[in-house]
């Protein structure tokens, strides 16, 4: 079974993925139910702290709660005694037969953690493949030119050219998006229809201010990162890796000036070199960056890929789009 913590982790993906020997979520909780030191047990089992998870075990010890024997009993106990923050609607603890999904916050950022058994992972790779993936970078091989990818995930559309069979997808995973202002209240990916990744830079810099004014923030930010005359979108992500802070953006991004003006403003923000911890990878049909912020926030990420890459990795691509759409992969 897998455990994933989506939080301020040292991983380039800002998540911790570990395996535990138990076959089911119920088995794992049952094994730790009477442990004398829940925090120590969680640290050793799950590779570190998991915010609030120890609360259910502490309550079990203090109240002498019976070990749950069924999923329904575990669900009732979790809803009653597991500490989560910000759950005004009672929807942040979600336990099914094969997976537990929990959202909370640590007073600084939102976080989520997941227990996913092997049956769930095998049954829904189109929702879970990226969640369970922990190896940087994502694979880079691609499908044939005429390959087809139907993502079926809600996405925001930015039209730079007439629609065609190809598309480029943008997934930025950050700690504070101006579109939502919460890192797990997600606005979803952006899709640029009619383009392949090698076409994207020219398409972005070719659009004037009046049209770009209606774009989502991430599309405007990407436009600002592209240099005049530049055709390699990967260079824009390399510049992104040189931006400081957890919510980097030029002051003029909301005014949407002409491309050359906003790019010059962007250049003034860049560090001379990216932090040594930052990682970038440029390939013809996928560009990816894990931008190191600091020892507190760790990393944020930006993935740009097109239909040819997605068709070669449909489960990974679709689950990445889900990951950027909703904190619960079964909800996207």
Phi, psi and omega in degrees: 000150182257146166237136178229133174242116180263098192202197177279081184256164177283348181292145174302337179269002182056039174207152179249124180241120178227162174247146176236156188283349186286150180279331185223164175299317179301319179298317183295313179295322179297323181293329181260004191302319185253019183294139185290330182230087184302321182296316179296320181294316179297316179303315183286324182286319193246011173077020179145183181293147172231112191303119174086347185293328181295342186299322182294323180285324176296317178295322179299319180289313185292325184259000182055047181288139179291144177298130181294139181253346181224164176298321179297319178295318178297318180300316180297318180292318178297315180297331182274323194237347179283129183279119170227152181249147175078012185270067184294330184260002180067036183239010186268354175243114186230107181243123172248191181294331189235359183205145172243130176235129183227134174241142175205193172213157184255023183076356176241313180219161171286153173213160177219150174222157193217139164246125184229117180279170186297326179296318179295317180298320180287329184281332188226056179296334179290346176251336192244349187301314180290321178305321184268358182275134183222019183247120177270142351274178170296152180300157189240357180290157188229165178270178180294165185301324184268016182293153183240140175223119176250110190277324177065020180242136179304134180214154177273133186259130172237116184264116175257332180219168175301149182298148177209188184289339181265159173210156170247139180244140178238123176234110176250125181247109188223174185270339176207106177264131176299344178285336183223333181068010171225140187285343175246004165269091197265138180271346179096167180290167173247138176241134176251097184291151172084006184234155161257168183301321178297344179270347195292316184301313179296322179296320181291313184285347180274357182262131181280172185301316184301322180286317182294340180300334182267000183283156168299158184305316185296326177293320177292322178295318179295319176302319180293333182279341180280133179277151175305135179077005185267137181245354181260106183293338178298330177294328176296320178289330174296323175292322178303322179296342180265000178280137179269159172089165185273347179224066187284135179189135176293148184300330184274008186298327181279340176281339180050065176287179177301157189303312182300323181293312183289330177292320177297322177295322177298317182300330180291341181272341192287141169290153178302323178220152175290156173304148182300333182283340182295148182231132174227151178216123179248122175224163187303327186236006169210134173235137186213143180220138167247104186271119179281130182260296178191183184288345179274305183277335184077243187242160154235173190223153172217128179239130173237124180212160182241183185301323182295321176289316183297323180293332177281338183224061189298321180291317179295317180295313183294321180289330174294320176297320175299317182299328178271003184249323182206145181294333178263113184298339178278352183266332187293000000 
